[in-house]
Amino acid sequence: MRNGPSLTNDRTPSSFKLASLGSLAILSIILFILHPITPHLSGKEVTGLVAFLVLAIFSESYPLGVSIGRANLSVSGTIYWALIVLFDPYWTVLCVSLSLMFSELLIQRKELLKSFFNTSQVGISAALGSITFNIIQGSTGLEMSWTFALAFIASVIVYWVFNTSVVSLAMYVLYNSNPYRFWRQNFQWALAYELTSAPIALALAIAYEQLWVIGLLLLALPTFMIRLAYSQYLELKKTYRETVRTLVKVIEMHDPYTAGHSDRVAIYARSLCESLRLSPSKTEKIEMAAYLHDLGKIHLDLTGIVRKAGRLTEEERRIVRLHSVLSADLACQVSYFRGEIEGMIRHHHENWDGSGYPHGLQGMAIPQGSRIILIADAFDAMTSSRVYREALDLERVKAEFRKFSGIQFDPGMVSVFLEDCVGDGSNMIRQPLDEPIEGQRAHSMESSGERPSVASGSRSALGIER
């Protein structure tokens, strides 16, 4: 049996505790102010409100399981907007708040303080949206008019802006994350989802107006059946991704120096995608390509090469350079990876000036995903220890990127990566292994008097050819 949620957590900043309790107090004040000016509901309306409450609790407790950026999507928003149209602000806010509190505390068993925060900020968002609707239209209720359309769209936008802004500020309080950057990366695409979901809310409101609770059930039942089928699809997709991750882990087990490398490259690639404001679908494809970029190494015996302390011979270079083609050929055996993802993997070692491999592509002819993966791959290689050198310090890494910007790397992407993704280094992911295999400590090629494993006149950043 699980213990109930606790109010306090030693890791929770006091400012977040204060914000959570303060927002709960604001929500209580809003309800206190609205109650005296709100008409009582009839028995039929009470039954309808309870039906909406049950639907909202279900949708909050069992979310869709899909996200835009890192924002989880739920169908509960459509239920809240239908409430805004049909009921006075007091009843709307009360229903929204009760559904959140019930779902988070009794079903999802979340921490009490965070449940307070989530309930309060969504409840206040619903209050602002509902009040906006009533101010523009003059009252609740469905009306086929331009005023109604304006009131409804305005209420959705007000709800969304307040909701996402408060969550972004909470991330700043909890994790010292830049609130604007967090909002931009995780919510900039979500408004399109909210607006395209708005017609479903209207359909829900119309069904209730015409057929009362029966209308809700007739519309909600097929919607949740579709949701169930889609959730099963997402579960299969998750299982498939985990299988791929296991395969990559098997490859990395051969060399502890590269353990976690694909994970880190995928994370850095996603971060750069988000800073470049790429679409979620594009970002997901690039992230997957980044994760699979070294898959072809399973076909190659690179043990001696990756542990070699000196320069690579031409034959060793030729063997290493096979991995991008082999990775793409292996990935394209799966239909989902054919085409765009396959191309990103195949060309992730093409250089901006055309000096890369396997095809010597140049500039914008190189797939966008490949250019992103190259930067992420290089960053992790330079900030991780290898047998032929220790990890470079952050300033040296930045200097290497600036030196090879426009030569090896896309210059526009380098600027964004260094400014938004790297910054002061607080977003770096540390290499998980402190000690190399067999107790052999990594050493700096420069401190030992040896040259780094980059040929004279090389057009690649320091030490990333392996």
Buried (B, 14 or more C-beta within 10 A) or exposed (E): EEEEBEEEBEEBEEEBBEBBBEBBEBBEEBBEEBEEEBEEBEEEBEEBBEBBBBBBBBBBBBBBBBBBBEBEBBBBBBBBBBBBBBBBBBBBBBBBBBBBBBBBBBEBEBBBBBBBBBBBBBBBBBBBBBBBBBEBBEEBEBBEEEEBBEBBBBBBBBBBBBBBBBBBBBBBBBEEBBBEBBBBBBBBBBBEBBEEBBEBBBBBBBBBBEEBBEBBEEBBEEBBEEBEEEBEEEEEEEEEEEEBBEEBEEBBEBBBBBBBBBBBBBBBBBBBBBBBEBEBEBBBBBBBBBBBBBBBBBBBEBEEBBBBBEBBEEEBBEBBBBBBBBBBBBBBEEEEBEEBBBBBBBBBBBBBBBBBBBEEBBEEEBBBBBBBBBBBBBBBBBBBBBBBBBBBEBEEBBBBBBEBBBBBBBEEBBEBBBEBBBBEEEEBBEBEBEEBBEEEEBBBBEEEEBEBBBBEEBBBBBBBBB
